[in-house]
Amino acid sequence: MASEITRDELRVRAARAGLELSEDELNQLLPGVNRAYNQADDLRKLVTNTDEPAAVFAPARSQRE
């Protein structure tokens, strides 16, 4: 499991994005941010370099005269 993001880290990341959040707003956002962060980490663990893409784009070559 990924480590939890602290309130201070969230404040810094929000400031980098140009957001000024109150303590109450940070407290409300923190559980959802940590949940999303951990879910993204779980998805990254499922994808390996040996997995092939679901589809491959191969454009048809046209003959030019």
C-alpha positions in Angstrom: 0.0 0.0 0.0 1.2 3.5 -0.8 2.1 5.7 2.1 -0.6 8.2 3.1 -0.3 11.9 2.1 -0.3 14.2 5.1 -2.3 17.4 5.4 0.9 19.4 5.0 1.8 17.6 1.8 -1.7 18.2 0.5 -1.5 21.9 1.4 1.8 22.1 -0.6 0.4 20.3 -3.6 -2.7 22.4 -3.6 -0.6 25.6 -3.4 1.5 24.4 -6.4 -1.8 24.1 -8.3 -2.7 27.6 -7.3 -5.3 26.7 -4.6 -5.5 28.2 -1.2 -7.5 25.8 0.9 -8.6 26.3 4.5 -7.9 23.7 7.2 -11.5 22.5 7.0 -11.3 22.0 3.3 -8.0 20.1 3.6 -9.5 17.9 6.3 -12.5 17.2 4.0 -10.3 16.4 1.0 -7.6 14.3 2.7 -9.4 11.0 3.0 -10.6 11.1 -0.6 -7.1 12.1 -1.9 -5.5 9.2 0.0 -8.1 6.8 -1.2 -7.5 7.9 -4.8 -3.7 7.8 -4.4 -3.8 4.3 -3.0 -6.2 3.1 -5.8 -3.9 4.5 -8.4 -0.9 2.7 -6.8 -2.9 -0.6 -6.8 -3.6 -0.1 -10.5 0.1 0.5 -11.3 0.9 -2.8 -9.6 -1.4 -4.6 -12.0 0.3 -3.3 -15.2 3.6 -5.0 -16.0 6.0 -4.5 -18.9 5.1 -7.9 -20.3 1.5 -6.9 -20.9 0.7 -6.0 -24.5 -1.6 -3.1 -25.3 -5.2 -4.0 -25.9 -5.1 -2.6 -29.4 -2.4 -1.7 -31.8 -2.8 1.1 -34.4 -1.5 0.0 -37.8 -2.5 2.4 -40.5 -3.0 0.9 -43.9 -0.4 2.0 -46.4 -1.7 3.7 -49.5 0.0 3.3 -52.8 1.2 6.5 -54.3 1.5 7.0 -58.0 
